[in-house]
Amino acid sequence: MPLMVSDGIDRLGFLIHDVQRLMRKRFEAKASGLGLSSAQWRLMVRVAKEEGITQARLAELLEIEPISVSRLVDRMEEGGWIERRADAADRRVRMIFPTAKASEAYAEVKSLAGEVYEESLTGVSPQDRRVLIKALDTMAENLADGDTASCEKVKSTEGAAA
């Protein structure tokens, strides 16, 4: 296996992981007053972006087990954040919709995420920001292995917290 050229590329994975972790940590600190756990706000953002999403699709997008999504949905439904509705085409399928409470919180979550993004990009020029986003988009597409849902997942998180 050839050695990587040391132009920083050997740290790329660590940097991406560390930036994501630090952004999530900063967001969680800012969003702690919303009364939602990290898993709950991630689910709420998904439901707000894809009203009528199924629990199976939520499990896939959130990369957690279906039983965990079911428990999470139960807690959020009890808290008045979301509601389940039967699919008209298949009564066995339950679709998830945000409540007015979730829609209001979603607007606040987007604002907090924007604050974290701006904080993280302090000192990065507008041109470098565009290059960074384009490069990350290209990397996601390169690694999606033809799975357009994965690329759409990355693109659809635009405006949501890390």
N, C-alpha and C positions, 0 to 999 in steps of 0.2 A: 504494500500500500504506500503510495507516494506521500511524502510529507507536505503539508499545506504551507503555502507561502505565508510568512508572518506579516501580513498587512492588516491584521485585525480580524480577518475572515475566520480564523480559528476560534475566535470568541463570539461569533455571531449568534449561535444558539443560546449561549449563556446570556448575552446582552438582551436578546428578545425575551427570554424567560424572565430575567431580572426586571426589565422595564415593565412587563405585563404584571408581575407580582407587586412591584412598587406602586403602579397606577391603581391596581385593585385595592391595595392596602390604603392608599390615600382616599380613594373613592369611598371605601367602607367607613373610614373615619368621618368623612363629610356627611355620609348618608345615614349614620347611626341613629339620628333623630327621627327617621321615617318609620321606625318600628318594624323593619323588615330585615331578615337575615340575608346574607350574601346570596344564598341559593334562591330565596324568595324574590329578591329584586331581579335576579337573572331570569327567573321564570316569568315574572310580571312584564319585563321588557319584551320577551318573546311573544307573550300573549297579546300585548298591546300592538306589536308590529304585525302579528298574524292572527287576527281575530278569527275564532272558529278552528284553531289548531287542535289536533288530536293529542291525547296524552302520549301515544306512541311516537309521534313526531317530536313532541317536547323532549322526550327521553333521548331521542337521537340528537337533537340540536344541543341539548345541555350536557350530553355525554354522561348520563347517569342511568342507572337501571330503571326499568318501567315501574317496579314496585316502589322505588324511592320517589319517582315523579308522582305516583298515586298518593302517597302519604303527604307530599308537599302540596299537591292540589287540594287534598282534604283540609289541611291546615289553612291554606289561603282562602278556600271557600268559606270556612268557619269564620275567618277574620273579615269577610266581606270584600275581599280583593278581586275575586273571580267568581264566575258561575259556570256550571256545566249545563249543556243542553244536548238533547238527543239529536243525532243526525237524521234528517228527514228521509234520506235514502237508505240508511241502515241503523235501526233503533239500538243496535248493540254498541255502536260507536258514540262516544261522548265527546262533544266539541267544547273547547274552553274559550270563554269570552271575558274580557275585563269588565269590571263594574265602573261606575262613575268615580268611585274612590280610587281605583287603580289608574284610571285615566288622568286624574289630577296629580297623583304621585308620579306618574310617568313623565309628565312635563317637568316636575322638579328633578327627577333623576337625570333627564337629558341636560338640564341646566348644570347640575353638579358635575356630570361627566364632562361637559364643555369646560368647566373651571379646571378640572384635573388635566384635561388635554392641554389647555393653554399654559398651565403651570409646568407641565412636563416639557413643553416646546419653547419655553422661555429661552431666548438667545439663538433660536433656530430661525433663519431667514425664511420668508415666504417661499422663495425659490427652493431652498433645501427641504422645506416641508412637502412641497409638491413632488420632489424627487424621492423623498422617503416613502410617501404614500404609493407612488407609482412602483417603486422597487418592491415594496411589500405585497402589493396587488399581484405583480408578476410572479413573485415567489409562491404566493398562494395558488395561483393558476398552474405553475409548474409542478406543484406537489399534489394537486387535486386528482391526478390519475384519471382524468375524464369525468370525475364526479362533479358535475355542475352544481349539485346541491351544496357541496363543500365550499365552492367559490362563492355561491350566493350567500352562504352562511357568513362568510367573511365580509362580503360587501354589505349585507343587510345589518351588520352590527354597527355600521356607520352612524354616529350620533349616540351610540349606547356606551355604557361604561365597559371598561376592559374586563 
